[in-house]
Each structure stands twice: as structure tokens, then as C-alpha cells.
Amino acid sequence: RFSPLREALLASTMSLTSPLFLAFAFAAVLLLRLAPSGVPRRAAIFGLNAVFLLSMVKEPLQLVPLAGFVLLGYGAILIAGRTRSSLSLGILVTGLIAIFISLKRYPIVSAVPTFSFAFTVVGMSYILFRILHILIDVSQGCLPRPSFIAYLNYIFFFLSLLSGPIQRYEDFAPQAEMTPPPLGWEEVNTSAKRVVLGYLMVIVMGSATNNVVEMAKSPFFDALGNGKIVFGIYLFALLTFAYLVTLFVNFAGYMHIVIGVGGLAGILLPENFDHPFKSESFLDLWSRWHITLSNWFKSYLFNPLLRMLSARWGTKNSTPYLGAIAFYVTFFVMALWHGTTSIFVVYGLFLGSGVTVNRLWQILMPKVLGKNNYKALSGRRWYFQLSRAATISYLAVALTSFWIDGEQAAQLGRPSGLAILLGSFVLM
């Protein structure tokens, strides 16, 4: 198995690396540059989204559940905009998440009957984030209710449908309405370079590192099953780090492509990566890796949860620790969002533990060492390098959940498996 991202990028007829997508992107850039402001521009985006969506399926019937989910989302927004009630908002959000879990076929609903025909849930995770963003902000009076066409164009925007970035509606809507200013040579050069770099990352680097991952899997599973600890440590370190690099070059490469095409078309998309391998801590990593996802969870889960905890138990001394609890819950939920199998519970435990321990370290070490001594320690080069290495290695180990199954994970939980896991972390 490979990452859900790469499967999404390569599975459809109009895959990211296909000549058909390049032709589509070229036509989209011309159309969005030439379409006048207002209705023609909205119609152009709507048509491009429709073509891109239809390329994801063999027959339109496969899109019916997804379309129904989006229509229910707009209905929820209409209700939320009229009631402005916290209770109704909570019911609407819970209902949409329940439908999402059902359509994505999480194990907890595996016994629930579903549609009798094959259907697609392509991009549904990112669609959910966009719907909830509009729903919550409209309910709280922070955002005016969008028109139905504006809503559809935002939800299904072809450049960010598959894997983000998660752009806020108020940033996207004006660009979907107004013809952008004429392109200058500098903008063309910058955007084109990003597209080329993105393809190099996805096709060349992604394929090379993926080959390393696939070659290392079989001997690693053999070493794991037979208790070959030393060889297993070496292979697990190689495999996990190669997978991390593979995920990064595919994901960041995809972002370069869609942001570059967006720049040429006159629609600016938010950045999603900021040199994550320079992260000095596990908390710092999430301001650099999948930035728009982290910001979404910060706005709609972490901040409300921390406010609720602070209102109930908050004191001057307890607030930092309540923040650690809010971090754990947020990253645990974020991990569960990534996959439908039980192994992602383990991924949630890894992420939640990582950010919580990191936050507790930041709280307790100044008390143990003194603020000035802790600040001096944090400024030392060796400490930064050790922290960075530990952060990236921990992420690499956590991402094992993306390519391992339950039986193999159970083998990692045995004494010899734990020795391999810990040893490979130290080696990395």
C-alpha cells in the first residue's frame, strides 16, 4: 500500500502526471485569464470544476453520494444562517461529520448498509473542511452566506479538491469573481518554475524514493517476523525515513504544481509547506507541514476546546497544562481524519503524545533550569540539531501507520519489535 495522497494523484483518468491534466491546466489558465469578471468567470470555474470531477469517475452515478453530501452541507449553512444558535450549529456539525464517516466507511459504521453501487469520495475530506468552515463562520456571523454557485465553486475548486491547500472562503471568493491583473514576466517565471519543480519532485524524486520503500518492505517484514533486531533496526530506519521523504516530495510537489498553475490562472492559493525539515520541535513542525490543515484545526478545534477547558478549570497555573491537553485531543483527531482503519488510532497516539510531551517540555524545563538557562540551551547549535533530528525521526516513525497493517503493527509491539522501533529512532 502507498500513501492516500499518491493514490489520489495517480488513480484518475486525469491524473496529475498525465498529458491530459497538462492540457486541462493550460486550457484552464487561458479560460480564467480571458473570462470577464462576474457571471462569466463564475461560469468558467464551474465548468472547469465539473470537467475535473467527471474525469475522476467512470460514470456520473458514482458522484451522486458526494453531490448529495455537498447539497446537505449547503442546506445546513442555510439553517445555520437563519437560526444563529449554538445548539443547532452543534447538531448540524455532528450530522455532517456522521454522514462523512458513513460515506468514508470508517470501521465503526461497517455494519451500516450503504449504496448498492460503487461511488467515489474523492476529495471528500477537504470538502468537509470547507463546508464546516463556511457553516461555523456563517452561524457565528463572521461570514455572509455565499450564493449556491459561489459555494459550489469554492467546495469543488479543481486545483485544491484532491489534497488541498485548504483556502478560506473569504480569500477565494474575490478571486473567483474578478478578472486578475495582467500577468507580468516575473509572475510567469515564478509560477512556471514552481510547476516544473513540482513535477520533478512528484515524478523523479517521488518515484525514486518510492522504489526504495518498496524494496525495503519485504526484507524488513522478514527481519521483523524472525526477530532479527540489528538488521531490522537498519531496515526500519531506512524504510521509515524513505517513506517520509516520499510523502514529502509527493505532497510538496503537488502543492508546487497547483499553486503554480493557480498563479498563472490568477488565483492565489495559500502555501502549505515552509521548510519542515528545519523544524526545531514537534510543535514547530506543524507550523511548517500541511500548514493550512494545522491552521484549520487550530481555528475550529484547538481554540474552542482550550476556551472551554479554561472556562471550566482555567487558572493562572493550570492554563498551560490545559493547552497541552487541547493539543493532544486536536492532534489525535487530526490523525484519525487521515485514515479509516484502526491503525490510525496508533497514529493518533503518536501525534498526540508528540505534541503533548513537547509542550510539557516547554512548560517544565524553564522551571527546572531557569528561564535564562533554558533560553541559552535552546540557542545552542547542538541542541537545535538534536531537537530537529528527534522531531523528523519521530514523525518518520509515526508515519509507519500509513504503510503497515494491523498484524505487522502487532509484531512491532512485541519486545523484539519495540527494540527495532526504538533502535531505528536513535539511528535516524
Secondary structure in CASP SS format (residue, H / E / C, confidence):
PFRMAT SS
TARGET T0000
AUTHOR 0000-0000-0000
METHOD secondary structure of the structure
MODEL  1
R C 1.00
F C 1.00
S C 1.00
P H 1.00
L H 1.00
R H 1.00
E H 1.00
A H 1.00
L H 1.00
L H 1.00
A H 1.00
S C 1.00
T C 1.00
M C 1.00
S C 1.00
L C 1.00
T C 1.00
S C 1.00
P H 1.00
L H 1.00
F H 1.00
L H 1.00
A H 1.00
F H 1.00
A H 1.00
F H 1.00
A H 1.00
A H 1.00
V H 1.00
L H 1.00
L H 1.00
L H 1.00
R H 1.00
L H 1.00
A C 1.00
P C 1.00
S C 1.00
G C 1.00
V H 1.00
P H 1.00
R H 1.00
R H 1.00
A H 1.00
A H 1.00
I H 1.00
F H 1.00
G H 1.00
L H 1.00
N H 1.00
A H 1.00
V H 1.00
F H 1.00
L H 1.00
L H 1.00
S C 1.00
M C 1.00
V C 1.00
K C 1.00
E C 1.00
P H 1.00
L H 1.00
Q H 1.00
L H 1.00
V H 1.00
P H 1.00
L H 1.00
A H 1.00
G H 1.00
F H 1.00
V H 1.00
L H 1.00
L H 1.00
G H 1.00
Y H 1.00
G H 1.00
A H 1.00
I H 1.00
L H 1.00
I H 1.00
A H 1.00
G H 1.00
R H 1.00
T H 1.00
R C 1.00
S C 1.00
S H 1.00
L H 1.00
S H 1.00
L H 1.00
G H 1.00
I H 1.00
L H 1.00
V H 1.00
T H 1.00
G H 1.00
L H 1.00
I H 1.00
A H 1.00
I H 1.00
F H 1.00
I H 1.00
S H 1.00
L H 1.00
K H 1.00
R C 1.00
Y C 1.00
P H 1.00
I H 1.00
V H 1.00
S C 1.00
A C 1.00
V C 1.00
P C 1.00
T C 1.00
F C 1.00
S C 1.00
F C 1.00
A C 1.00
F C 1.00
T C 1.00
V C 1.00
V C 1.00
G C 1.00
M H 1.00
S H 1.00
Y H 1.00
I H 1.00
L H 1.00
F H 1.00
R H 1.00
I H 1.00
L H 1.00
H H 1.00
I H 1.00
L H 1.00
I H 1.00
D H 1.00
V H 1.00
S H 1.00
Q C 1.00
G C 1.00
C C 1.00
L C 1.00
P C 1.00
R C 1.00
P C 1.00
S C 1.00
F H 1.00
I H 1.00
A H 1.00
Y H 1.00
L H 1.00
N H 1.00
Y H 1.00
I H 1.00
F C 1.00
F C 1.00
F C 1.00
L C 1.00
S C 1.00
L C 1.00
L C 1.00
S C 1.00
G C 1.00
P C 1.00
I C 1.00
Q C 1.00
R C 1.00
Y H 1.00
E H 1.00
D H 1.00
F H 1.00
A H 1.00
P H 1.00
Q H 1.00
A H 1.00
E H 1.00
M C 1.00
T C 1.00
P C 1.00
P C 1.00
P C 1.00
L C 1.00
G C 1.00
W H 1.00
E H 1.00
E H 1.00
V H 1.00
N H 1.00
T H 1.00
S H 1.00
A H 1.00
K H 1.00
R H 1.00
V H 1.00
V H 1.00
L H 1.00
G H 1.00
Y H 1.00
L H 1.00
M H 1.00
V H 1.00
I H 1.00
V H 1.00
M H 1.00
G H 1.00
S H 1.00
A H 1.00
T H 1.00
N H 1.00
N H 1.00
V H 1.00
V H 1.00
E H 1.00
M H 1.00
A H 1.00
K H 1.00
S H 1.00
P H 1.00
F H 1.00
F H 1.00
D H 1.00
A H 1.00
L H 1.00
G H 1.00
N C 1.00
G C 1.00
K C 1.00
I H 1.00
V H 1.00
F H 1.00
G H 1.00
I H 1.00
Y H 1.00
L H 1.00
F H 1.00
A H 1.00
L H 1.00
L H 1.00
T H 1.00
F H 1.00
A H 1.00
Y H 1.00
L H 1.00
V H 1.00
T H 1.00
L H 1.00
F H 1.00
V H 1.00
N H 1.00
F H 1.00
A H 1.00
G H 1.00
Y H 1.00
M H 1.00
H H 1.00
I H 1.00
V H 1.00
I H 1.00
G H 1.00
V H 1.00
G H 1.00
G H 1.00
L H 1.00
A H 1.00
G C 1.00
I C 1.00
L C 1.00
L C 1.00
P C 1.00
E C 1.00
N C 1.00
F E 1.00
D C 1.00
H C 1.00
P H 1.00
F H 1.00
K H 1.00
S C 1.00
E C 1.00
S C 1.00
F H 1.00
L H 1.00
D H 1.00
L H 1.00
W C 1.00
S C 1.00
R C 1.00
W E 1.00
H C 1.00
I H 1.00
T H 1.00
L H 1.00
S H 1.00
N H 1.00
W H 1.00
F H 1.00
K H 1.00
S H 1.00
Y H 1.00
L H 1.00
F H 1.00
N H 1.00
P H 1.00
L H 1.00
L H 1.00
R H 1.00
M H 1.00
L H 1.00
S H 1.00
A H 1.00
R H 1.00
W H 1.00
G C 1.00
T C 1.00
K C 1.00
N C 1.00
S C 1.00
T H 1.00
P H 1.00
Y H 1.00
L H 1.00
G H 1.00
A H 1.00
I H 1.00
A H 1.00
F H 1.00
Y H 1.00
V H 1.00
T H 1.00
F H 1.00
F H 1.00
V H 1.00
M H 1.00
A H 1.00
L H 1.00
W H 1.00
H H 1.00
G C 1.00
T C 1.00
T C 1.00
S C 1.00
I H 1.00
F H 1.00
V H 1.00
V H 1.00
Y H 1.00
G H 1.00
L H 1.00
F H 1.00
L H 1.00
G H 1.00
S H 1.00
G H 1.00
V H 1.00
T H 1.00
V H 1.00
N H 1.00
R H 1.00
L H 1.00
W H 1.00
Q H 1.00
I H 1.00
L H 1.00
M H 1.00
P H 1.00
K H 1.00
V H 1.00
L H 1.00
G C 1.00
K H 1.00
N H 1.00
N H 1.00
Y H 1.00
K H 1.00
A H 1.00
L H 1.00
S H 1.00
G C 1.00
R C 1.00
R H 1.00
W H 1.00
Y H 1.00
F H 1.00
Q H 1.00
L H 1.00
S H 1.00
R H 1.00
A H 1.00
A H 1.00
T H 1.00
I H 1.00
S H 1.00
Y H 1.00
L H 1.00
A H 1.00
V H 1.00
A H 1.00
L H 1.00
T H 1.00
S H 1.00
F H 1.00
W C 1.00
I C 1.00
D C 1.00
G H 1.00
E H 1.00
Q H 1.00
A H 1.00
A H 1.00
Q H 1.00
L H 1.00
G C 1.00
R C 1.00
P H 1.00
S H 1.00
G H 1.00
L H 1.00
A H 1.00
I H 1.00
L H 1.00
L H 1.00
G H 1.00
S H 1.00
F H 1.00
V H 1.00
L H 1.00
M C 1.00
END
